[in-house]
Amino acid sequence: MKSLIDFRADILKALAQPTRLKIIDFLRDGERCVCEIFPAIDEEQSNTSRHLNMMLASGVLSRRKEGLKIFYAIKHPEVLKIVDIVTLIVKQEISERHELMKAV
């Protein structure tokens, strides 16, 4: 049986990939059909579907079907907080490195 740390790692792995981060950013404003997602992130449909399924399995996304369309949404809004915190850290690192380069 998976431990809490394994589940935590699964969620972080689900976020730690550029295509999946593009999907998360695209879903910020709410649920979207897969037919909208892959063109918006400029990826192939099969590749996008693979990433969506991985994030669904890890609990990052939810999915619902309406007729022939499949819709995805961010399951837990806290995921956006995680991504936003990482963005802040990246901006701080860029700023610090820029300051270091000016000092050289």
N, C-alpha and C positions, 0 to 999 in steps of 0.2 A: 504494500500500500504506500502511496506517495505521502511524504511528510509535508509539513507546512513550508519548509524551506524549498522543497521541490516545486510546490505550487507557486511560490513567490518567484522562483527562477523562471518558471514557464511564462509568467506574465511579463517579466522584464525581457525575456528572449523575444516574446511576441512584439515588443515595442522596439527592439534593438536592430532595426533593419530599415534602410532608406525607403523602400517601396511601402512598407507597412506604416512608416511615419507619414508618408504622403497621404495614405488612406485615412489615417487618424485625423490629419489636418483637414482633409476634404469632408469628413463626417462631423466636424466641429459644429456645424449649423444644424445638424439633425440627420435623420434617416435618409438614405439615398438608395436608389435602385442600382444593382450591379451594372446595368446598361449605361448608367451615368458615371460610375466610378472609374472604370478603366480608361475611357477617353480623357477624363479630367486629370488623371495622374500620368497620362501618356505611357501606358503600359499595355501589353497584350492581354486579352481577356483571360486566357488560360493561366497566365502568370498571376494576374490579379486575383483570380478565383482561388488559386493555391494559397496566396497570402491571406485572403479573407477567411478561408477555412481554417488556417492555422490560428488566426486570432480568435475565431469563433470557438475552437477547441480549447483555447487557453482561458476563455471567459472574458476576453477584452471586448468582443462584439456580440451583438444579438442579431438574429435573422428572422425574417418572417416572409411568407410567400403570399402573393396576391395574384391569383390567376397564374399566368406564366412568368410574372416578374418576381424577382427575389430582392428584398430590401435588407440593408444592413444598417446598424446603428451602434454607437458606442454604448456598451452595456452599463458601465459605471462611469459617471462624470468625473470621478477622481482620476481616471486615466489622463484626462486633459491637464489636471494639476501636475501630474508627474511629468508630462511632456513640457509643460510651461516651466517647471523648475529646472529641467535639463537645459532648456533654452536660456534661462537666466545664467546658469553656470557657464554655458558656452560663451555668452556675451561677456561675462566677467573675465574668462580666460583670454578671450581675444583682446580685451582692453589691457589686461596685465601684460600680455606678450607685446602689444603695440608699445606700451610704455617702456618695456625692457629694450626694445629695438631702438627707441629714441635715445636711450641712455648710452647706447654703444657707439 
